[in-house]
Structures are given as structure tokens and as C-alpha cells.
Amino acid sequence: MQHIEKHQLIILAKIFFIVFTFVPTIVDAKVKASLSIRIVDCRDSSRYTYLNELTLLKKGKVIKKIIPKDQSTENLLNLDTGTYTLKYQTIFMRTEYQTVVISVYKNYSTNICLNFLDYSKESYKPIIDRLKDNESYEVLMSSEGCFGGSNETWIIKRVQNVFIISWGLNKKTLSEPEIDVIRKFEFELNCKHNYACTTADNYRITYNSEIKTIVDGSCHWIGYYYLKNKLLGVR
């Protein structure tokens, strides 16, 4: 009888040893932080996105490199507390950095906007801000691809402090928010665009004697589409 009790005590001692030795390790692993990263075009979160590389840094040191490609969500697990930096390239071929602070062990989430552009840091001055009274400028957009093409022209004219846009059969006076839409369109248009698509959007801007041609072959920016949608509600 004493032998059985002694054997049971030995088994219980082993169980306590396993519990107190290994369970804290398992708990520690589970309570570390996680970070869910959504990769989106913030103009339309339902749009297809593509990101070649996403880098996670901490104190300037590379912690992890991720190759999302066409994946819209990335999940990072077992993160310690601290300040992290996400490094990525936007659709405008700019390298951007986003800070994520992990202060406690819990689940975090953040969005990366591939169309992000800090307009306040741009040196380019939009033509719409350079127009003098009774001056106008023209933008011709032509699209060429495997399945055909299209072209449209719009003209913006300033009459005193009023801006009027003519677009095919459409004509309207622009509000301040709409002027800002065009201003941002110009900023984005003058950024660098890649040529990874079979369809190319060609823009020719004419202002007085100044003529400039820009090609967007990315299939990601499609600035003309969003401009029409915001100004005319056309998709």
C-alpha cells in the first residue's frame, strides 16, 4: 500500500514539474503581440493591389522582409513590444515609412495605402494654381491597350476667381473641393509611373506654349478614372 502511494506521489511530482516548467513558456509565446497589415488602395479598398516587398524594421534593423505580391493581408506574429517601422513602395514609385507602436501584448492592425502621397512636400506647382484671369489649359488623355483605346479632352479656364471645366458635352463651375481634386490629380500625374501593364494611359498637357507628355503604364494609378468619378460621378 505504501509502495502504491509512493508511486502516485512520484507521478504527481512529475506532473507538477511539467506544468510549472513548460506551461509558462507556452503562455509567454501566446501572449506576445500580433500585427495584421492590410495592403490597400485607399481610394477604393476593393481594388486589386500588388506590392513587391514589405520590410519590417525595429531601431533601423531589418526584422523581416515580406513578399506580398497580390496578397492583400499579411499577419505578423510573436512580436515584442517596441516601435516598428514598415517600409514599402507606393504606386508613385516612392519609398514610404509607417510607424507602428506596440506597447502591450495584444492584436494590432494597420492599413498601408499604396496610393499615399504627401502633397505638402511636392515641389511641383499645379497649373490650376498658375492660371491667370482668362487663361486656360488643356489635358488630352488617350488610352491604348490590347483591346482597343479611347481618348478624351478637358479644358479648365479661369474667369476672375471662377474656374470652369469643359469636358466633352459637360461644363461646370468648379467648387473649392473640386479644384483641390484637380490639384491633387496634377501632383499625382507628375510623379513617376512604372510600365508593368499592357495598357498605357497617355496624357498631354498644354498650357500656353508649354506642352508636356506623361505616360502611365502601371494599371494601378488610373488617375483619369478617379478624376472623372469625383467630378462627374462617371465610372
HELIX and SHEET records of a PDB file:
HELIX    1   1 GLN A    2  VAL A   31  1                                  30    
HELIX    2   2 TYR A  119  LYS A  121  5                                   3    
HELIX    3   3 ILE A  127  ASP A  129  5                                   3    
HELIX    4   4 GLU A  176  LEU A  189  1                                  14    
HELIX    5   5 GLY A  223  LEU A  232  1                                  10    
SHEET    1   A 3 THR A  73  LEU A  79  0                                        
SHEET    2   A 3 ALA A  33  VAL A  40 -1                                        
SHEET    3   A 3 ASN A 107  CYS A 113  1                                        
SHEET    1   B 4 LYS A  61  ILE A  66  0                                        
SHEET    2   B 4 LEU A  54  LYS A  58 -1                                        
SHEET    3   B 4 GLY A  82  GLN A  89 -1                                        
SHEET    4   B 4 THR A  95  ILE A 102 -1                                        
SHEET    1   C 6 ASN A 170  THR A 173  0                                        
SHEET    2   C 6 VAL A 162  TRP A 167 -1                                        
SHEET    3   C 6 GLY A 148  VAL A 159 -1                                        
SHEET    4   C 6 SER A 136  GLY A 145 -1                                        
SHEET    5   C 6 ALA A 200  TYR A 207 -1                                        
SHEET    6   C 6 GLU A 210  ASP A 216 -1                                        
END                                                                             
